[in-house]
Amino acid sequence: MNVPGRAVGLITLMNLAYLPIAMRQLLIVLLGHHNTGSFATAGVASAACGIGLASTAPLTGRLLSRLGDRPVLLVTGLGHLLCLLGLAVVTEPAAFVALAAAAGLSTPPVLGSGRARLAMLVPAPALARAYAVNAVGQELIYVGGPLTVTLSLMLTGPSGALLAFAALGTAALVGTALVMPRPVPDGRPAAEPAFRSGRATVATLLGTHLGYTACIGAMWVLVPAFATAVGQPDQAGLLVAVWSAGSLVGGLLLARRGRPGSPGGAYLAFLGTLTVTSLALPLPRTVPQMAVALAVFGLGLAPWLAVTDEILARAIPAPRLAEAYGWLLTAGQLGIALGAATSGAVNERLGNAAAFLVVGAALVLALATALLRRRTLRVSAAAPRPADPTPAPSRTPGPVARSGPVG
């Protein structure tokens, strides 16, 4: 079954709205050095932004279910825009770091909101394809985003680049809020019992996601370090692009052919593929060899992320789904920091080839966690879980944000 047009529109808008968030820490580093003259300040500001995002992601996800998507997206979007505007002009180091932290804290939960709504907009047979299309959209951002940043820097400088991304992201965020289905009060109680029963699945996904993102954090350090070690530091961007292109191809194949087998089985298969292909990363000695290894390693990335989204959507009731995605984002930020710090230290002490073993080790731990808890990955492939329809006997149930299926 094909993905409905309204869902494709939502995927397009929410990924465009996410573009300035995806490129934000890169822009903050560049702008921080430009405005304050210090890479140390820029690095602290980038870290503060990431910590801010990790701190509030679950909270904003919960607010989506309590207050509705539109008001939360628009209010956080306004706060985030004001922070970005401030970053473009402030030159005092402490103020720059404070604004970067505020930008992280006010990050609009556009991906959590959009992913949760996909589970309500898309018929069950097409849900796996919808999340695969979304994974492709995210890869396009990470392939095209850095190139767009480079072009913007050439044309306008760091401040102009940040303002351009802020304007595009804000316009797309407003569009995302407008295409969201209006909440329909249905007299159902809060979905706490169903949420609690899905916590075992969430715990498994969080544990494996921590290992996966530690691998990603290590890769962001080790790929540029490899290019420098072989005497071609200017090829680091090309290697990252090849890695992302491999992931893009994997996502396109999943979107075209559909998920193989059950969600849990596909999850383990794609994670196993990532683990096995990572073992070749310490072997290359030239840029072309590493490009091949990265392209092969990338093939499993987007498919695994798409199946992760699908399992979460089928395990958690829709009113609490955005909050669950928020926790996944928080785990991801922690994993990236852990992987970056660990791989950097190993690279300094033992060399680049040995440091790539950090990537494999992180994925082995993630795969071991998933295999040991594989029973929690057995979710129904028939339909996402709705809220618990049983009325609460002791009180009058309040309204729950909900929408009917859209064809």
C-alpha positions in Angstrom: 0.0 0.0 0.0 1.2 3.5 -0.9 1.8 6.2 1.7 -1.1 8.8 1.7 -0.4 12.1 0.1 -1.2 14.0 3.3 1.4 11.9 5.2 4.0 12.6 2.5 3.3 16.4 2.9 3.7 16.1 6.6 7.0 14.3 6.2 8.3 16.9 3.8 7.3 19.9 6.0 8.6 18.4 9.3 12.0 17.5 7.9 12.3 21.0 6.4 11.3 22.4 9.8 14.0 20.2 11.4 16.7 21.4 9.0 17.9 24.3 11.1 17.9 22.0 14.2 20.0 19.4 12.4 22.5 22.0 11.3 22.3 24.1 14.4 25.4 22.9 16.3 27.5 23.2 13.2 26.2 26.8 12.7 26.7 27.6 16.4 30.4 26.5 16.2 31.0 28.6 13.1 29.1 31.6 14.3 30.6 31.3 17.8 34.1 31.6 16.5 33.1 34.4 14.1 31.2 36.5 16.8 33.4 35.9 19.8 36.8 35.0 18.2 37.0 31.8 20.4 36.6 28.2 19.4 36.5 27.4 23.1 33.4 29.5 23.5 31.9 28.0 20.3 32.5 24.5 21.6 30.9 25.2 25.0 28.0 26.8 23.3 27.5 23.8 21.0 27.6 21.5 24.1 25.2 23.7 26.0 22.7 23.6 23.1 22.9 19.8 23.0 22.4 19.5 26.7 19.4 21.8 26.6 17.8 19.7 23.9 18.4 16.5 25.8 16.9 18.1 29.0 13.5 19.2 27.5 12.8 16.7 24.7 10.6 14.3 26.9 8.8 17.3 28.5 7.9 18.9 25.2 6.8 15.5 24.0 4.4 15.2 26.9 3.1 18.7 26.4 2.1 17.7 22.8 -0.4 15.2 24.2 -1.7 17.5 26.9 -1.9 20.8 25.0 -2.1 19.7 21.4 0.5 19.8 18.6 -0.2 23.3 17.2 0.2 25.4 20.3 3.3 23.6 21.5 5.0 23.7 18.1 4.1 27.4 17.5 5.1 28.6 21.0 8.4 26.7 21.1 9.1 27.7 17.5 8.7 31.3 18.4 11.1 31.0 21.4 13.6 29.1 19.3 13.5 31.7 16.5 14.2 34.5 19.0 17.2 32.6 20.4 18.6 32.1 16.9 18.1 35.8 16.1 20.0 36.6 19.3 22.8 34.3 18.4 23.2 36.0 15.0 24.1 39.3 16.6 25.5 38.7 20.2 29.3 38.9 20.6 29.8 38.6 24.4 30.9 35.0 25.2 28.7 34.3 28.2 25.6 35.7 26.5 26.4 33.6 23.4 26.6 30.4 25.5 23.4 31.3 27.4 21.5 31.9 24.1 22.8 28.6 22.7 21.5 26.8 25.8 18.2 28.5 25.5 18.0 27.5 21.8 18.5 23.9 22.9 15.9 24.2 25.7 13.3 25.7 23.3 13.8 23.2 20.5 10.4 22.6 18.8 9.5 18.9 19.1 8.7 18.8 15.4 10.1 15.3 14.7 8.4 13.7 17.7 5.1 15.4 16.8 5.3 14.4 13.1 6.3 10.8 13.8 3.5 10.4 16.3 1.0 11.8 13.8 2.2 9.5 11.1 1.0 6.6 13.2 -2.5 8.1 13.1 -2.5 9.3 9.5 -1.2 6.2 7.8 -3.1 2.9 7.4 -1.4 0.0 9.3 -0.2 -1.8 6.1 1.6 1.3 4.9 3.1 2.4 8.3 6.5 0.7 7.7 6.8 2.4 4.3 5.8 5.8 5.8 8.6 5.6 8.4 11.0 4.5 5.6 10.1 7.6 3.6 10.7 9.7 6.7 14.1 8.1 7.2 14.9 9.0 3.6 13.9 12.6 4.2 16.2 12.8 7.2 19.1 11.4 5.2 18.5 14.0 2.5 18.8 16.7 5.2 22.2 15.3 6.4 23.5 15.0 2.8 22.2 18.4 1.6 22.3 20.3 4.8 26.1 20.7 5.1 26.3 21.6 1.4 23.7 24.3 1.9 25.5 25.6 4.9 28.7 25.9 2.9 26.9 27.8 0.1 25.2 30.1 2.6 28.5 30.8 4.3 30.0 31.8 0.9 27.1 34.1 0.1 26.2 35.7 3.4 28.7 34.7 6.2 27.8 32.8 9.4 25.2 35.3 10.6 23.4 35.4 7.3 23.5 31.6 7.1 21.9 31.2 10.5 19.2 33.7 9.7 18.4 32.0 6.4 18.1 28.6 8.0 16.0 30.1 10.8 13.6 31.7 8.3 13.2 28.4 6.3 12.8 26.3 9.4 10.2 28.6 11.0 8.1 28.8 7.8 8.2 25.0 7.5 7.3 24.7 11.2 4.2 26.9 10.8 3.3 24.7 7.8 3.7 21.6 9.8 1.5 22.9 12.6 -1.2 23.9 10.0 -1.3 20.4 8.4 -1.6 18.6 11.7 -5.0 17.1 12.2 -7.1 19.0 14.7 -7.5 17.1 18.1 -10.9 15.4 18.4 -12.2 15.0 22.0 -13.4 11.4 22.3 -14.1 11.0 26.0 -11.3 8.6 26.5 -9.2 8.5 29.7 -5.5 9.1 29.7 -3.6 6.2 28.2 -1.4 5.4 31.3 -2.2 1.7 31.5 -1.3 1.1 27.9 1.8 3.3 28.2 3.0 1.3 31.2 2.6 -2.0 29.4 4.7 -0.7 26.6 7.6 0.4 28.8 9.5 -2.8 28.4 9.7 -2.2 24.7 10.7 1.5 25.2 13.4 0.4 27.6 14.8 -2.0 25.0 14.7 0.7 22.3 16.4 3.2 24.6 19.2 0.8 25.5 20.0 -0.1 21.9 19.6 3.5 20.8 22.2 4.5 23.3 24.7 2.1 21.8 23.8 3.1 18.3 24.2 6.8 18.9 27.5 6.2 20.7 28.6 4.6 17.4 27.4 7.7 15.6 29.1 10.1 18.0 32.4 8.1 17.5 32.0 8.2 13.7 31.7 12.0 13.7 35.1 12.2 15.4 36.8 9.3 13.6 36.0 9.9 10.0 37.7 13.4 10.0 40.5 11.9 12.0 41.0 9.1 9.4 41.1 11.7 6.6 43.8 13.6 8.6 45.7 10.5 9.4 46.1 9.5 5.7 47.1 13.1 4.8 43.9 14.2 3.1 41.9 16.2 5.7 40.0 18.0 3.0 38.3 14.7 2.0 36.5 14.3 5.4 33.3 15.9 4.0 33.3 13.6 1.0 33.6 10.6 3.3 30.7 11.7 5.4 28.6 12.4 2.3 29.4 8.8 1.0 28.3 7.4 4.3 25.0 9.3 4.2 24.5 8.3 0.6 24.7 4.6 1.6 22.1 5.2 4.3 19.9 7.0 1.7 20.1 4.0 -0.6 19.1 1.7 2.2 16.2 3.8 3.1 15.0 4.0 -0.5 15.2 0.2 -0.9 13.1 -0.2 2.3 10.5 2.4 1.1 10.3 0.6 -2.3 10.2 -3.0 -1.2 8.7 -2.7 2.3 9.9 -4.1 5.6 11.1 -7.8 5.5 9.3 -10.0 8.0 8.0 -8.8 11.4 9.0 -5.4 12.9 11.0 -7.1 15.7 12.7 -9.5 13.2 13.6 -6.6 10.9 14.9 -4.6 13.8 17.4 -7.3 14.8 18.4 -8.1 11.2 19.2 -4.4 10.4 21.0 -4.0 13.7 23.0 -7.1 13.0 23.9 -5.8 9.5 25.2 -2.6 11.1 27.2 -4.5 13.6 28.8 -6.8 11.0 29.6 -4.1 8.4 31.2 -1.9 11.2 33.9 -4.5 11.7 35.4 -3.5 8.3 35.9 0.1 9.4 39.4 -0.4 11.0 40.8 -1.9 7.8 41.0 0.8 5.1 44.2 2.6 4.5 43.2 5.0 1.7 40.3 7.4 1.2 38.7 5.2 -1.7 38.9 2.1 0.5 37.2 4.0 3.4 34.6 5.3 1.0 33.6 1.8 0.1 33.5 0.7 3.7 31.4 3.7 4.8 28.9 3.2 1.9 28.4 -0.4 2.9 28.1 0.5 6.6 25.6 3.2 5.8 23.2 0.8 4.0 21.6 -0.4 7.3 21.3 3.0 9.0 18.1 4.5 7.6 16.2 1.1 7.5 17.1 0.4 11.2 15.9 3.9 12.3 12.7 3.5 10.3 11.9 0.1 12.0 12.7 1.7 15.3 10.1 4.4 14.7 7.6 1.7 13.6 8.1 -0.5 16.7 7.7 2.5 19.0 4.5 3.6 17.2 3.0 0.1 17.5 4.0 -0.4 21.2 2.9 3.0 22.7 -0.6 4.5 22.5 -0.8 7.5 20.3 -1.4 10.2 23.0 2.0 9.3 24.7 4.0 8.5 21.5 5.6 11.9 21.1 6.9 11.7 24.7 8.4 8.3 24.0 10.2 9.8 20.9 11.4 12.6 23.2 13.1 10.0 25.5 14.7 8.4 22.5 16.1 11.8 21.5 17.5 12.3 25.0 19.2 8.9 24.9 20.6 9.8 21.5 22.2 13.0 22.8 23.8 11.2 25.7 25.0 8.4 23.4 26.6 10.8 20.9 28.5 12.6 23.7 29.7 9.3 25.1 30.8 8.0 21.7 32.6 11.2 20.8 34.5 11.5 24.0 35.5 7.8 24.1 36.6 7.6 20.5 38.6 10.8 20.7 40.5 9.5 23.7 41.2 6.1 22.1 42.2 7.8 18.8 44.8 9.9 20.7 46.3 6.9 22.6 46.0 4.0 20.2 45.6 5.4 16.7 42.7 5.8 14.3 42.3 2.1 13.3 42.0 1.0 16.9 39.6 3.8 17.6 37.2 2.4 15.0 36.8 -0.6 17.3 34.8 1.7 19.5 32.1 1.8 16.8 31.9 -1.9 16.6 31.9 -2.4 20.4 29.0 0.1 20.8 27.0 -1.8 18.2 27.9 -5.2 19.7 26.5 -4.0 23.0 23.4 -2.6 21.3 22.8 -5.9 19.5 23.4 -7.9 22.6 20.8 -5.8 24.5 18.3 -6.3 21.7 18.8 -10.0 21.5 18.6 -10.5 25.3 15.3 -8.5 25.3 14.0 -9.6 21.9 10.6 -10.7 23.4 9.9 -7.0 24.1 10.2 -6.3 20.4 7.3 -8.5 19.5 4.7 -5.9 18.6 1.6 -6.3 16.5 2.1 -5.6 12.8 -1.6 -5.1 12.4 -2.1 -1.6 13.7 -0.6 0.9 16.1 -1.9 0.8 19.7 -4.7 3.2 20.5 -5.4 4.7 23.8 -7.1 2.5 26.4 -10.8 2.7 25.5 -12.1 1.6 29.0 -13.8 4.5 30.8 -12.5 5.5 34.2 -15.2 4.6 36.7 -14.3 7.1 39.4 -14.1 10.4 37.5 -15.3 12.0 34.3 -12.6 11.4 31.7 -11.0 14.4 30.0 -10.5 14.8 26.3 -7.6 13.2 24.6 -6.1 14.5 21.4 -6.9 12.1 18.7 -7.7 12.0 15.0 -9.4 9.5 12.8 -7.7 7.7 9.9 -7.0 9.7 6.8 -7.2 8.0 3.5 
